[in-house]
Amino acid sequence: MSSSADTTAQAPAAGQAAKKIRSQPPDVIVSVGSGESMREFPCYKVILSFASNYLDTMLSSSMKEGTLNRIDFPDKVPEEWEIFYEFIAPQKSGRSKHSNSNANINSDNVMTLLPWFHEFQMNDYVRDCDDYIAQHFIGEEGRSFWKYERHQNELISVYWPRKKRRKEAFGTILNVLQLAHKYDLVSSKDVMGKKIAAIWKLPVNTHDLFDFPVAKSLLRLVLPLEIDDGNGLRMKLGGNKHIWPLVEKILSPHISRLSQEVIDDNVSFPHLFYSFILLYVEKKRLQAKIETLKDDKVTIKLRYEAELERLRSLGVTGA
């Protein structure tokens, strides 16, 4: 029959203090940066391994890093590692959903953390970044904000700052959309794609925002394209569902003149696409002018009839 000593933890010998696991020294060095900017951070293998499958594989016994007890990131920034490590540091008391850290994703760190989380395959944190960007990164601006021309009665002191802000806001939306595609941020792709689509629906007022670099960037989000059997176009891989209708609308009047060889030309096709945008915008501007002339004609007719009625009421003959 086994004694209780066989099934319970042995007490330390007299005069010998118990050595707790948390008192163990770090067992791996993480080197970040190169040259004079390089810094070394003592860490624990188990903490890094539980935080990331990527790091877990790197620290396995068959890998150099696991054998040497050292990980080198010469192309990264030491200060960024400190921000990243806040999310897996065990000594923090936690509010995070995924670790014991009390660090939070916010506007100051989200763009720094996203590439780290993505590279280290920390998918829960990537989704957190996605949710934050989609919900907080871009404010809501009304149709009047995006108008290129000066509003009626809008002061010059208001117009020029607004014009600058609209350019900056659009650039931010486009940059975030491209980032969302790079890191496959589902929510951010959806939100930013919708914003671009809404702005494009006002081509007479927003045409200046869609210059050649922007046109090329948007086209890249739906490539590669192919001509289907019905002489239409479709995306091969399924790009942004909000950007594709815009691109298709621009290209559809010209499909009969396109070939697969032209579409696959990454140098000339973006230039051709941009020329189609210019044609589309000019068409919309002419249509807007025609509608304005129609409205003016109706207004003039109504004013003329009102004036005739006024003259008749005054007894003017021949009116």
C-alpha positions as CSV (number, residue, x, y, z in Angstrom):
1,M,0.0,0.0,0.0
2,S,1.4,3.4,-1.1
3,S,2.1,6.0,1.6
4,S,0.7,9.5,1.3
5,A,4.2,10.7,0.4
6,D,3.8,8.9,-2.9
7,T,0.7,10.9,-4.0
8,T,1.4,14.4,-2.6
9,A,4.1,17.0,-3.3
10,Q,7.2,16.6,-1.2
11,A,7.8,19.4,1.3
12,P,11.2,21.1,0.9
13,A,14.0,20.0,3.2
14,A,14.6,21.9,6.4
15,G,16.2,25.3,5.6
16,Q,15.6,24.9,1.9
17,A,13.1,27.5,0.3
18,A,10.7,26.3,-2.3
19,K,11.6,27.6,-5.8
20,K,8.5,28.8,-7.5
21,I,8.0,28.4,-11.3
22,R,7.5,32.1,-11.6
23,S,10.9,32.8,-10.1
24,Q,12.7,30.9,-12.9
25,P,15.0,33.1,-15.1
26,P,14.1,33.9,-18.7
27,D,15.2,31.1,-21.1
28,V,15.3,32.9,-24.5
29,I,16.6,36.1,-25.8
30,V,14.6,38.1,-28.4
31,S,16.9,40.4,-30.4
32,V,15.1,43.2,-32.3
33,G,16.7,45.7,-34.7
34,S,20.2,45.9,-36.0
35,G,23.3,48.0,-35.5
36,E,23.2,50.6,-32.7
37,S,19.4,50.4,-32.5
38,M,19.4,46.7,-31.7
39,R,18.1,45.7,-28.3
40,E,17.8,42.3,-26.5
41,F,14.8,41.3,-24.5
42,P,14.9,38.4,-22.1
43,C,11.7,36.3,-22.5
44,Y,10.2,32.9,-21.7
45,K,9.8,30.3,-24.3
46,V,6.5,29.0,-22.9
47,I,4.9,32.5,-23.0
48,L,5.9,33.1,-26.6
49,S,4.8,29.6,-27.6
50,F,1.4,29.9,-26.0
51,A,0.9,33.3,-27.6
52,S,1.7,32.3,-31.2
53,N,1.8,29.1,-33.2
54,Y,4.4,30.7,-35.4
55,L,6.7,31.4,-32.4
56,D,5.9,27.9,-31.0
57,T,7.2,26.3,-34.2
58,M,10.3,28.6,-34.2
59,L,11.2,27.6,-30.7
60,S,10.8,23.9,-31.2
61,S,13.8,21.7,-30.6
62,S,14.4,21.1,-34.3
63,M,14.7,24.8,-35.2
64,K,17.8,27.0,-34.8
65,E,16.0,29.4,-32.5
66,G,15.0,26.6,-30.1
67,T,18.5,25.2,-30.0
68,L,20.3,28.5,-29.5
69,N,17.6,30.0,-27.3
70,R,17.7,33.1,-29.3
71,I,15.3,34.8,-31.8
72,D,16.6,37.6,-34.1
73,F,14.3,40.1,-35.8
74,P,16.9,42.4,-37.4
75,D,14.4,44.2,-39.6
76,K,12.0,45.1,-36.9
77,V,11.8,48.0,-34.4
78,P,12.6,47.4,-30.7
79,E,9.9,49.9,-29.6
80,E,7.3,48.0,-31.6
81,W,8.3,44.8,-29.9
82,E,7.7,46.4,-26.5
83,I,4.2,47.4,-27.6
84,F,3.6,43.9,-29.0
85,Y,4.9,42.2,-25.9
86,E,2.4,44.1,-23.7
87,F,-0.3,41.9,-25.2
88,I,1.3,38.6,-24.1
89,A,3.2,39.6,-20.9
90,P,2.0,37.3,-18.1
91,Q,2.5,39.8,-15.3
92,K,-0.3,42.0,-16.5
93,S,-3.7,41.5,-14.9
94,G,-6.1,41.2,-17.7
95,R,-8.9,42.8,-19.5
96,S,-7.9,41.2,-22.9
97,K,-10.1,38.5,-24.3
98,H,-7.1,36.4,-25.5
99,S,-4.4,36.7,-22.9
100,N,-3.6,37.9,-19.4
101,S,-2.6,41.3,-20.6
102,N,-4.3,44.6,-19.8
103,A,-3.2,46.2,-23.0
104,N,-5.8,47.5,-25.4
105,I,-5.9,48.1,-29.1
106,N,-6.4,51.8,-29.8
107,S,-5.8,54.4,-32.5
108,D,-2.2,54.9,-31.3
109,N,-1.1,51.3,-31.7
110,V,-3.4,49.5,-34.1
111,M,-1.4,50.1,-37.2
112,T,1.8,49.1,-35.4
113,L,0.4,45.9,-34.0
114,L,-1.5,44.6,-37.0
115,P,1.6,43.5,-39.0
116,W,3.0,41.8,-35.9
117,F,-0.2,39.9,-35.1
118,H,-0.5,38.9,-38.8
119,E,3.1,37.7,-39.2
120,F,2.9,35.7,-35.9
121,Q,-0.5,34.2,-36.9
122,M,-2.3,35.6,-33.9
123,N,-5.7,35.6,-35.7
124,D,-7.8,36.6,-32.7
125,Y,-5.8,39.8,-32.4
126,V,-5.9,40.4,-36.1
127,R,-9.7,40.2,-35.9
128,D,-9.6,42.7,-33.0
129,C,-7.6,45.1,-35.1
130,D,-10.0,44.6,-38.0
131,D,-13.0,45.4,-35.7
132,Y,-11.4,48.5,-34.3
133,I,-10.4,49.9,-37.7
134,A,-13.8,49.2,-39.2
135,Q,-15.6,50.9,-36.2
136,H,-13.4,53.8,-35.2
137,F,-10.9,54.7,-37.9
138,I,-13.0,56.9,-40.2
139,G,-15.6,59.4,-39.3
140,E,-18.9,59.8,-41.1
141,E,-19.0,62.6,-43.7
142,G,-22.1,63.8,-45.5
143,R,-22.5,64.4,-49.2
144,S,-21.9,68.1,-48.9
145,F,-18.4,67.4,-47.4
146,W,-17.3,65.6,-50.6
147,K,-18.4,68.3,-53.1
148,Y,-15.4,69.6,-55.1
149,E,-16.9,73.0,-55.9
150,R,-17.7,75.7,-53.3
151,H,-21.1,75.6,-51.8
152,Q,-23.5,78.5,-52.2
153,N,-22.7,81.0,-49.5
154,E,-19.7,79.0,-48.3
155,L,-17.0,81.3,-47.1
156,I,-13.5,81.0,-48.7
157,S,-12.1,80.5,-45.2
158,V,-14.3,77.4,-44.8
159,Y,-14.0,76.1,-48.4
160,W,-10.2,75.7,-48.6
161,P,-9.8,73.9,-45.3
162,R,-12.8,71.6,-46.2
163,K,-11.2,70.9,-49.6
164,K,-7.9,69.9,-47.9
165,R,-9.7,67.7,-45.4
166,R,-11.7,65.9,-48.0
167,K,-8.5,65.0,-49.9
168,E,-6.9,63.7,-46.7
169,A,-10.0,61.8,-45.6
170,F,-10.3,60.1,-49.0
171,G,-6.6,59.2,-48.9
172,T,-7.0,57.6,-45.5
173,I,-10.0,55.6,-46.6
174,L,-8.1,54.3,-49.7
175,N,-5.0,53.5,-47.6
176,V,-7.1,51.6,-45.1
177,L,-8.9,49.7,-47.9
178,Q,-5.5,48.6,-49.3
179,L,-4.3,47.6,-45.9
180,A,-7.5,45.6,-45.3
181,H,-6.9,43.7,-48.5
182,K,-3.2,43.1,-47.6
183,Y,-4.1,41.5,-44.2
184,D,-7.5,40.2,-45.2
185,L,-9.5,42.3,-42.8
186,V,-13.0,41.3,-43.6
187,S,-14.9,44.0,-41.8
188,S,-12.6,46.8,-42.9
189,K,-12.7,45.7,-46.5
190,D,-16.5,45.9,-46.3
191,V,-16.7,49.3,-44.6
192,M,-14.1,51.0,-46.6
193,G,-15.3,49.5,-49.9
194,K,-18.8,50.9,-49.1
195,K,-17.3,54.4,-48.4
196,I,-15.4,54.4,-51.7
197,A,-18.5,53.3,-53.6
198,A,-20.6,56.0,-52.0
199,I,-18.1,58.7,-52.9
200,W,-17.9,57.4,-56.5
201,K,-21.6,57.7,-56.9
202,L,-21.1,61.5,-57.0
203,P,-18.6,61.7,-59.9
204,V,-19.5,65.3,-60.8
205,N,-18.5,66.4,-57.3
206,T,-15.7,63.9,-56.6
207,H,-14.0,63.3,-59.9
208,D,-10.8,65.1,-58.7
209,L,-10.3,62.4,-56.1
210,F,-10.1,59.6,-58.6
211,D,-6.8,60.4,-60.3
212,F,-4.5,57.9,-62.0
213,P,-2.8,56.5,-58.9
214,V,-6.2,56.0,-57.3
215,A,-7.7,54.4,-60.4
216,K,-4.7,52.0,-60.6
217,S,-5.1,51.1,-56.9
218,L,-8.8,50.4,-57.2
219,L,-8.3,48.3,-60.3
220,R,-5.7,46.2,-58.5
221,L,-8.3,45.3,-55.9
222,V,-10.4,43.4,-58.4
223,L,-7.7,41.9,-60.7
224,P,-7.3,39.5,-62.3
225,L,-10.2,39.8,-64.7
226,E,-11.3,37.7,-67.6
227,I,-13.8,37.9,-70.4
228,D,-16.5,35.4,-70.0
229,D,-18.4,33.5,-72.7
230,G,-21.2,36.1,-72.7
231,N,-18.7,38.8,-73.7
232,G,-18.9,40.2,-70.2
233,L,-16.2,40.7,-67.6
234,R,-15.8,38.9,-64.2
235,M,-13.3,38.7,-61.5
236,K,-11.2,35.5,-61.5
237,L,-10.5,35.4,-57.7
238,G,-13.2,37.5,-56.2
239,G,-12.0,40.9,-55.2
240,N,-13.7,43.7,-53.3
241,K,-17.5,43.3,-53.8
242,H,-18.1,47.0,-53.5
243,I,-15.3,48.1,-55.8
244,W,-16.1,45.6,-58.6
245,P,-19.5,47.3,-59.6
246,L,-17.7,50.6,-60.0
247,V,-15.0,49.1,-62.2
248,E,-17.5,47.1,-64.2
249,K,-19.6,50.2,-64.8
250,I,-16.6,51.9,-66.2
251,L,-15.5,49.0,-68.4
252,S,-18.8,47.7,-69.6
253,P,-19.3,50.2,-72.5
254,H,-15.9,49.3,-73.9
255,I,-15.9,45.5,-73.5
256,S,-16.3,44.9,-77.3
257,R,-13.0,46.6,-77.8
258,L,-11.1,44.7,-75.1
259,S,-9.2,41.5,-75.4
260,Q,-7.9,39.2,-72.7
261,E,-4.4,40.2,-73.8
262,V,-5.1,43.9,-73.2
263,I,-6.7,43.1,-69.8
264,D,-3.8,41.1,-68.7
265,D,-1.3,43.9,-69.6
266,N,-0.4,45.3,-66.1
267,V,1.3,48.3,-67.7
268,S,-1.1,49.6,-70.3
269,F,-4.4,48.4,-69.0
270,P,-4.5,50.7,-65.9
271,H,-3.9,53.7,-68.2
272,L,-6.7,52.5,-70.5
273,F,-9.0,52.1,-67.5
274,Y,-8.2,55.6,-66.3
275,S,-9.0,57.0,-69.8
276,F,-12.4,55.3,-69.5
277,I,-12.9,57.0,-66.1
278,L,-12.3,60.4,-67.7
279,L,-14.8,59.6,-70.4
280,Y,-17.3,58.5,-67.8
281,V,-16.9,61.6,-65.7
282,E,-17.2,63.9,-68.7
283,K,-20.4,62.1,-69.8
284,K,-21.8,62.6,-66.3
285,R,-20.8,66.3,-66.2
286,L,-22.5,66.9,-69.6
287,Q,-25.6,65.1,-68.4
288,A,-25.6,67.3,-65.3
289,K,-25.3,70.5,-67.4
290,I,-28.2,69.3,-69.6
291,E,-30.3,68.8,-66.5
292,T,-29.4,72.2,-65.3
293,L,-30.4,73.8,-68.6
294,K,-33.7,71.9,-68.5
295,D,-34.3,73.2,-65.0
296,D,-33.3,76.7,-66.1
297,K,-35.7,76.5,-69.1
298,V,-38.6,75.4,-66.8
299,T,-37.7,78.2,-64.4
300,I,-37.7,80.8,-67.2
301,K,-41.0,79.6,-68.5
302,L,-42.6,79.7,-65.1
303,R,-41.3,83.2,-64.5
304,Y,-42.5,84.3,-67.9
305,E,-46.0,83.0,-67.2
306,A,-46.1,84.6,-63.8
307,E,-45.1,87.9,-65.3
308,L,-47.9,87.7,-67.9
309,E,-50.4,86.9,-65.2
310,R,-49.2,89.9,-63.2
311,L,-49.6,92.2,-66.2
312,R,-53.1,90.9,-67.0
313,S,-54.1,91.5,-63.4
314,L,-53.0,95.1,-63.8
315,G,-55.2,95.5,-66.9
316,V,-52.3,95.6,-69.4
317,T,-53.7,94.7,-72.8
318,G,-51.8,92.5,-75.2
319,A,-50.2,90.6,-72.3
